[in-house]
């Protein structure tokens, strides 16, 4: 199976050995960030720094004229990725013999929500989620589609992986995050992700729901969780909380909204890209899930994109619904964290990859070549050598 490692430009730029070291892992490809959210990242081998602090979501290349005069536009990076940081890193990685694909984070942007609060998801209590742009809003959708096309199709890139192309919810590792005291479970996370901005309120109305009554029902359904009672779990828990009809109608609105955005973004990328450009989405096969791997309908998304990147560190079972779709040539990339300090298991990568292949995986994604220790990278190199 072909393997690709995730990389940030700051892992490569300023380190003359980085590209060669990544190629020596045995990967054929790198997935290089071109648009990324705020982060604080370790760079354990860089000759000039050990910590990089990306203060806000940013594009890591110079933007073009498409953004002139627009209220919603991407932010450029600060000192952590100056100039065309993406292009500089891509050139070094290509010279080392690696295929370069872009890594584009879309509906996850705290700076956008801080500067434009009306773009954010608003929960049933009226709280804004500045990290989560509401993907139902027309201006936000237009911004995300254009960002997808620009950030994906960078010079020399042979494909892209689009992350967070769907609904985002409460779960987010925010600065000094303090939201883990209540075990919300699947149902609670869904209820806390339901948006009540004007666009979503109108969307619920189009489904025959009264948005005020729905918000009140969501708040009432969450009360037992605030008292510490157990979530009933899964979609059954949402149906029990809201009633079957309300639950189904909210899901119908959200799934249609995400589906049409995904179609528009992939179309925009293809229109801007050369022939043969691969377009993949980070995805979860449970369609009501939210986050960096947003829920999708497997059959639909594989009719739109060339493939999916599926989280498999906790087990590769999420691959199965995608593998069951009759889509010849679809790429199913099993994504494994290979950083021990982040819960990864690089020592079991060979066995994990074999199990994933048995469940339909056709490629591997390794998170993350820049963050991993030398020992973790040694284990990755050994595992890939046994393919």
Steps between C-alpha positions, in 0.01 A plus 500: 500500500622847417570704813490875554620694803343823622744790521495872581711745298684606816621141543691534174592865444831587660595134552716381208467136610121488550385403150763228466414366847129481415570324170720248686198389702383307194197719421427583138299814573464785746177680590628853557291764678407794279213634716500415869339594829675652801732261678804465723730238350818324603787480250735253672771494232501851358840675523348842580196440722314244710158662532296672230195701608255567219289773654197471273356306209685603186595416146868418464550657158426842340132537409384620158265769370181297551478638854518869411224699666343201677400511865582134561847415382785277621754630745867483412744347745733690727862427581429128537450460121605816314473558126431191294587257777297227334673546165847496654431177686329341201802568280737334748276196542455461125876519451531215751286285270168530681158568350347802671127527574347799676339477843218754529308570822171673423209540747722536807619855559493682835634825353213516251249454781668762717509761225160408350285359785194470279674228296517258794287207606255610773375232737155465654606720795614783274872434551725562199770250400763728345709202386207357299378696195135421424506327163136592430570871458532605134798733551685241705433230243634723221811572708560131570452393138745762373749421775481131412583571137784742570667310785463159334640580158849626577781488243633147461242336727366170368195483724334631813346383826218720628453493877202641690284526188175467691346586836719572800361474852593545864795262506812703435831512685474870579766687698491359856186304412265443795206320342573141602323505836173375349499179296270608220526189284387481139148629560614789719764602250238506224262711704777744592601522133154599373525855369235771551645785297252674267591276205449182699179625659368560150622155399312333784193701402530361149485153651177587681659558840443801724859606588403647838320180599795295373751704704286456810481125434878482465554684828253273678666191352841611627387562860549137613858508369581814702376311805747223424261242359629266234458575130280237333756486220501520123217609278253312719592744776426799276162350404419435863599856590314685224248249373541309175347763272690803634825304499452385141413849374802664664722232353347543155574874503857458621585214264367686197696810601826308539445291188443799272801684645720196439376474143566870436847493654612190311364643174689826560823311567459289187427807288824661621718188487689330220386164364570210732491712817382283791233641734441329835305588814566422864179324596302293748236257368250594774324785325393696809851517650680835502859620511822478305374173347139603438229243451412410143287252310766258365326432169444869434848621589667231290288611207636854545863462610779263403518358848499558873745518787357306794619513865618153599724544806232364733414219259438475129128420515399836352644382168231235452207723391724661236637166384145371448432770239536377141736769380788350298821695542394685815788570736439397861785639708534367854629783720719396795650724766864399527594742780520302824444808715171567319361152547657346191651153479779509243633169630186321381471685170583199282231285661251787509556570130450134415168495688394821325583348161283204590212742559546671165771763552699571185742758642647619831515845656745559784446780749752663533858495366591835653359439849629147556811419703803333346392174662152527351645567156733200532194282568320648197802435279517139616127447444504645150804294407290187567226589251 
